[in-house]
């Protein structure tokens, strides 16, 4: 199987697996949201957001570095994978211990604080699984990670249904998350070992080298998470979210929309992750090939961005009601705003990993610093007045600022502006899809999603946004 066909297979299989995993996740989320209510779901979301911050701190940029390093010619895969995996585990213990210590300083209820302690065990295994994605991307085995993800989601869904049926409460729902993360990790470990025979390794001279290279990437990731998750923490604090009568309920409303966003942005991360080894190779050996791969990836992303954003804009209300129930109808307005951020995050994945491939992560860190400063200031200005609406618009504007600056950095280094032919054709096809959804939006949600998708891709094919030759190339190769 050629590289092109492997990428196509992994993209299609992983996209399908992700659709199933997201559906299972949203099903679980819907049961949890209905069971806990706005305020209880706010507690649940805050616990996960708080731990997510420390989980990202522990990443140290190691996931991206593993993908890049094992993709270089002549790389000692076992040494690289073993040491980076071990370093990630050590960092996890340090930062999760810090999380369960610092949470007692925050003005949260004892239920939230104990919840952080319980859920920290799940994040240990979740984060350990994430670093293994570098191996799957190098060997184009993302389908294995997709299977592990589905298995983990099934475990969680089954446990959530049992625990809710017996009304066991918030803590048992967090335990269901822990068990599902363990199941996911075990499967990822087994699959990854078939590609690279890695284990624990303590080559401290190698660690020093990796940490030195990881610092700019880690700084970028840390600065990104400030504006990706701190909005939830800001919303939860009464002295910041001053206009709200119930900040935890606001957290619940905001996070129903945000969970939908998180389910969707996996696709660009997965797809661009598959392309990154190729970008890393051509960034060193052949800039023209780098530009060609960059353009093709850009085109694929825009083809998927347009229908997703349009679908969220038109169908936000039935989507959030399906996920969280009628009590979370207020989340629809938040989802409409965040739908714009979805498109920007798609491009952000390509631009961010391209910067790493070009070894410009130090400059990239300054871009993320600018985004972080802008985001914190605007959140502190607008959340006190507009609560979750202020947080949502701040997210959109911050993503726009960071995306534009990243593109400027790439353009400065490769002197290439991507062709907009596919962009224009995708927008025309999207307009037809928008009209279909808008005038029939009272109909069944699943029929609208299916019909809108068919109309969009059919029209895109007719105007040669997707050509028969490209489809045949993937099939034949």
N, C-alpha and C positions, 0 to 999 in steps of 0.2 A: 504494500500500500504506500503511495507517494505521500510526501509531506502535506501537499495541498489537500489530498483526500482525507488524510488523518485529521487535519485541522477541521475540515468540513464535518467529518463523522463525529469528532469530539464536541464541536460546537452544537450540532443538531441534537446529539444524544444528551449532552449536558443541559442544553436549553430545555429539552423535554423533561429530564430528571428534575431540573430546577422548578419547572412549572408544577410538577407533582409535589415536590418538597414545599414550595410556597403555599400550594393549596392545603397541604396537611398542616403547615404552620399556622395559616390563617384560620383553619378550622379549629385548631387548638386555642388560638388566640380568641376566637369568637366565643368559645365555651368559657374561657377564663374571664373575659370581659363581662359577659352576661352574668356569670356567677358572682364576681367581685363587685360589679357596679363601677361607676366613674371613679370614686375615691379609692376603692380597693384596687382597681386596675392602675390607678395612678401610683399607688404604693409599689405594685408589681413592676411597673415600667421604670420607676425611679431606682429600684434595687438593681435592675439589669443595666440601666444607664450608668449608674455609679461604678459598677464593676467593669463595665465596658471601657471606661476611661483608663483604669489601671491595667486592663488587659492589653490595650493599645500601647501604653507606656512600656510594657514588657516585650512588645514586638521588636523594638529597637531596629526596625527596618530589616530584620533577618529573613523574613519571607521573600522579599524582593531580591535581597542579596543572594540567597540560595539559588533562586531561579537563574540569576545572572551568572554566578560563579560556576555552577555545574554545566552551564551551556557553553562555556568557553572551550576552545579546542585544547585537548590534552589535560582536562581538569581531572583531579583525583576525587572522583565523586564520593567514594566512601568516607574519606577524610573530611571533605567539606560538609556532607550531609550529617555525619555523626557529630562533629563539633558544633555546627550551628544548631542542631536539634538539642544537644545538651545545654548549650548556652541559653537557648530559649526556655528550657525547663527551669534552670537556675534563676533566670530573670523573673519568671512567673512566680516562683515561691517568694521572691523578695517583694515584688509589687503587690501581689494579692495579700500578703501579710500586712503590707502598708495600708491597703484598702480596708481590711477588717479592723485595723487599729484606728485609722483616721475617721471612719464613719461615726464613731462615738463622740466626736467633737462637733458634728453637725446637729442643728436643731430639729432632728427627725424623731419620730415616735420609736419606741423600743421595738415595735414590730418591724419597721424598716431596717433598723440596725441589726437585729437578729437575722432578718432575711438576707442581708448582705453576707453575713458569716456563712449561712447555709449555702447560698448560691455560689460562693467563691470556689467551692470544690468542683462544680460543673465547669466554671470558666477555666480551671486548670487544664482539664481534658480538652475543652473546646479550642483553647489557644494552641495546645500541643498538636492538635489535628491541623490547624491552619498552616503551620510552618511546613507540614508535609506536602502542601499543595505545590511547592517549588519542584518537588520530584515528579509529581504527576504532570506538571506543565512541561518539564524538560522531555519526558518520554511520551507526551501526548496521550496520557492515560486519565484524563479528567473524568471519563465515564465511570471509573472506579470510585472516585470521590463522590460522584453523583449518586451512585448506589448506596454508599455509606451514609450520605445525607438523608436519603429517603428512609433507610432503616432507622436512623436516629429519630426522625420525625414521627415515624409510625410508633416507635416505643413511647415517645412523649405523648402522642395523641391517646394511645390506649390507657396510659397511666392517668392522664388528665381526666378522661371520661370516668374512670373508676373512682378517683379521688373526689371529683365533683359530685358524683352519685352518692357517695357516703358523706358528703359535706365535711371534708377533713380540714379545709381552710388553706390559707395562703402558703404556709410553710411546706405543706405536702405538694403543692403545685411547683414549688421551687425544687423539691426533691425529685419530682418527675423530670425536670430539666436536667438535673445532675445525672440521673441514670441514662437519659437519652444521649448526653454528651459523652459519657463513658462508652456506650455502645458505638457511637460514631467514631470515636478514637480507636477502639480496638480494630474495627474494620479497616480504617485508613492505615493503621500500622501494618496489618497483614498485607494489604495491597501494595503499600510502598516498599515493603521488604522484598517483594518480588522484582522490583526494579533496581534497587540499590541495597546492598547488604550493610546497612548502617546500624549503629548502636550508640551507646554512650561513649564519649571521648572527651579527654581533658587536656588537649594540647594548648596550654596557656599562651604560648607565643603566637599560635594561630588565632586564638581568641582576641589577643591584643590587636592583631592586624585587622580582623573582622570588625571589632568594635570601632576602631579608628575610621574605617570606611563607612560603618553604619551610622555614625553620629549625624551627618547631614540628613540622611534618609529618616532616621529616628526623629530628628528635630522637625522635619516636614510632617511626619505622621502625627506627632504630638500636637503640633500647631493646627493640623487639620481637625483632630478630634475635639479641639477646644470649640470650634464652631459647628461641629457635627453632633456633639452630645451635650455640651455645656448648656445649651438652651433649655434642655429638660431640667437640669439642676437649677438654673436660674428661675424657671417657672415654679419650682417646688418651694422656693424660699419666699416667705411672706414679705420680708423687708425689701425684696426686689419686685415681686409680682404684687404690688400694693393695691392695684385696682380690683383684684380678684377677691371674692368672698370665700372661695375654697380653692387654694392653689393646687392641692392634690387632684381635685377633679379636673382642673385645667391640664395637668400633666396627663391624665387619662385621655382626655379629648385629643390633645396634641399627638399623643403616641399611637393612637389607632391609625391616624393618617401617616405617621412616620414609619410605622411597621410595614405599611403597604409600600411606601417608598423603598425601604430597605430590602423588601422581597424582590423588587424590580431591578435594583442596581447591581444585583449579583451578576446579571448577564454580561454587562460590559467588562466587569472585573474578570470574569471567567474567560471571555473571548480574548480580551487584550492580553491576559495572562498567557494564553496559548501562543499568541503572536510574539510575546516579549523575547523568547530565546532567539527568534529570527531577527528581531530588531537589534538585539544585543550583538549578534554576530556581524550583521551588516553595518552597524554603527562604527565598527573597527575596520572592516575589510572593504566595504563598497557602499559609499554614500548614495549613489544613484539607486541601488537596490533598496536601500533604507527608505528613500523617498517613495519608491513604488509600493512597498509594503505599507508604509504610512498612509498613502492615498487609498489603497484598497480597504484598509481597516477603517479609515475615516468614512468611506462610502457605506460599508456594512453598518456601522453605528448609526449613521443618519437615516438609513432605511428603516431601522427599528425604533429610533427616537420618535419620529413623527407620529406613527399610529399610537404609541404608548402615551405620549403627551396629550394628544387629541382625545383618546379614550378616557383618560383621567379627568380632563377638563369637562367633558360632557356627561360622564357617567359617575361622577364623584359621589353623589348622594346614594344611589342604589348600591354602590360598592361598599361604602362605609356601613350602611345599614345591614348589608349581607354579612360583613365581618363582625361588627360589634353590637348590632341591634339598634332599635330606634332611639335608645337613650344616648347614642353617640352620633346622632344626626348632625350635630354642630361640627363634627370632624370633616364634613364634606367641604366646607369653605376652606379649611386648612389644607385639605388634599388638593384642591384646585390650585392653590398658591404653590404648594410643594411640587406639583406636576412640572412646573417650569424648571425647578431645581433638578428633577430627574434627568432631563435632557442635558443640562450642563454637567452633571456628574458623569454621564456617559462619555462626554468628551474629556472630562477631567481624568478619567482612567487612562485613556490613550495618551494624553499629553504628559501626565505624571510619570508613566512607565517609560515613555520615550525619552524624557529628561534623564532618568536613571540609566537607560541604555546608552545615551550619549555621554554619560559620566559627568553630568552637569548638576548633580544633586545638591551641591553646595549653594549654587545660585538659586536652585529651586527652593531651598529652605528659606531664603529671604522672601520669596513670593508667598509662601505659607505664613511667614511671620506677619507680612502685611495683611493677609486675610484674617489672621487671628486678632490682630489689634483692631481692625475695622469691625469685626464681628462682635467682639466683647463690648466695644464702645456703643455700637448701634443697639445691641441687645439691652444694655443698661439704660439706654435712652427710651427705647420703644416698648419693652416688656412691661415696665411700670404703668404705661398708658394703655397699651393695646393687648396685653397678655399674649396668648398663643398666636394671634394674628401678627403681632410685632415680631415674634420669634420666627414665624414662617417667612415673612418678607425679608427679614435679615438674612436668613439662610439662602434665599434666592439671590439677593444682591451680592452676598459674599462669594457664592459659587461663580457668579458672573465675573466678578473682579479677578478671582484666582485663575479661572479658565483663560481669560484674555491675557493675563500676564504670562501664564505658562506657554500659550501659543506664541507670544512674542519672543520668548526665550528660545523656543525650537526654531522659529523662523530665522532668528539671528544666527543660529549655528548651522543650519542646513540650507538657508536661503531658498526656501520652498514654500509656496502658498498653494494649498490643495485646490484642485479643480472643484467647482461648485455645480457641475452638471447634474450629478445625482441629487444634490440638495434641492435644486429647482424642481426636478421631476418628482421627488418625494413630497414636496409641498403641494404640487398639483394633485397627486393621488390622495394626499391627506385632506385636501379640500373636499373631494368627492366623499370620502369617508365621514368627514365632519357633517356634511349635509344629511347623509344617511342616518347617522346617529342622532342628530339634533331633531329631525322631524319624526323619528320613531322612538324617541327616548323613553316613552311610557311603556314600551313592550318588555318582554322577558330579557333580563340582563345578559344571560348566556347566549341567547340568539343574537342580541345586538353585538356582543363581542365577536362571536363567530362570523356573523354577516359583515360587520365592519372590516374585519381582518381580510376576509375573502375579497371584498370590494377594493380595498386598498392595494393588495398585492396584484390583483387582476389588472387594475388600471395602471399600476406601476409597470407591469409587464408590457401592456399595450403601448405605453409611451417610451418603452425601451429604457426604463430605469433599471430593470433587470433584463438581460438579454438571454436568448435561447442558447447562444454560444457559451455563456458563462455557466449556465445550468448544465449543459452537456459536458463542459470541461471538468466539473466536479464529479459527474457520474462516471465518465470514462477514465479519469485519472485515479 
